[in-house]
Amino acid sequence: MSKISKFFKGGGSAASKGRGGPSPQEALARLRETEEMLSKKQEYLETRIERELAVARQHGTKNKRAALQALKRKKRYEKQLNQIDGTLSTIEFQREALENSHTNTEVLKNMGYAAQAMKKVHENMDLNKIDDLMQDITEQQDVAQEISDAISNRAAFGDEFDEDELMAELEELEQEELNKGMRDVRLPSVPSTSLPSRPGKMPACHFTFLLIKPCSSTRKRAEDEDEMKKLAAWAS
């Protein structure tokens, strides 16, 4: 019987045997120990393979017998290494399956605890009382909405005036202000006596100056003053 078979068949502790088998935690620990042991064996075999290759190269054709023996040992080590690779793959698969099973067991256990807790919480709940409570909540929400709508509406006393009448009154006030501004405008005084004809025509711009506004600003102020003096002398 191989060491691995003895490990799985007879390697369990007395406490595990007394309980009828190892726990998932114990089995996982044993599988990890086995993986570690086989990994170390792999490293050892890889070292021996490199050593036997070095020996075969050293002897070469000079000592064929020693070189062939080294290559044979290398082949045996490679065979053992391949076997260990397969064993590690099997153990890794078994360990992952056991971990998943243990996880599923814990999940189911916790879900069972949660179901029991929910059942305990719901024991004191009456569906009829819940329906009545939800109906009361809905009614109170409707009342709160009605109160909010009533508060947000504009006060009724603000709607008793006609907006068109207010606009007409505003236009009248604006017209009054405009008329008042026109009355405050002072126009130049117009001579009371008629003006006799004189040789030559008075420039139209000077006559306009007396009635409405001065001539163009491009004329010189000195010429305007001289014309005004002549006109005043003539009118007197």
Residue, then its C-alpha position, 0 to 999 in steps of 0.5 A: m500500500s502506498k503512502i498516499s493510500k495510508f494517508f487517506k485511509g489511516g491518517g485521520s485522528a482519533a477524534s475524527k474517527g470517533r465522530g464518524g469522519p473528518s470535518p471539511q476543515e480537517a480534510l482541506a488541511r490534509l489536502r493542502e499538506t499533501e499538495e505541499m509535500l508533492s510540490k517539494k518532491q517535484e522540486y527534488l526530482e527536477t534537481r536530480i534530472e538536471r544533475e543526471l543531464a550534467v553527468a551524461r554530458q560530462h561522460g559523453t562518448k568517453n564513458k558511454r556506460a556511465a552516460l547511459q546510466a545517467l540518462k536512464r535515471k533521468k528517465r525514471y525521475e521524469k516518469q515520477l515527475n509526470q506521475i506527481d503532476g497528475t496526482l497534484s491535478t487530482i488533489e487540486f480538483q478534489r480540494e476545490a470540490l470540497e471547498n465548494s461543498h463546504t461553501n455551499t453547506e455554509v451558505l445553506k446553513n446561513m440561509g436556514y438561519a435567515a429563514q427562521a429569523m424571518k419566520k420569527v419576525h412574521e409570527n406577530m404580524d397580522l395581514n389584516k392589520i397591515d392592510d388597515l395600516m397601509q390604507d390609513i397611510t394612503e388616506q393621510q398622504d391624500v390629506a397632506q396633498e390637499i393641504s399642500d395644494a390649498i396652501s400653495n394657491r394664491a390668495a383670492f383677494g389678489d384676483e379682484f382687479d381687472e388687469d385691462e383697467l389697470m393698464a389703461e390707467l397706467e397709460e393715462l399716467e404716462q400720457e400726463e407725464l409726457n404732456k407735462g414735459m412738453r409744457d416745460v419746453r421753452l421755445p425762442s420768442v417770436p418778434s411781435t411786429s411784422l418784418p418789412s421787406r429789405p433788399g436781399k433775402m434773409p437766409a432761411c436758416h436765420f429765420t428758422f433760428l428765431l422760430i425753432k432752433p439755431c442754424s447748423s453748428t458748422r456756421k461760425r458763432a461770430e457770424d450768428e451774433d452779428e446777424m442777430k444784432k442787425l436784425a434787432a436793430w432793424a426790428s426796433 
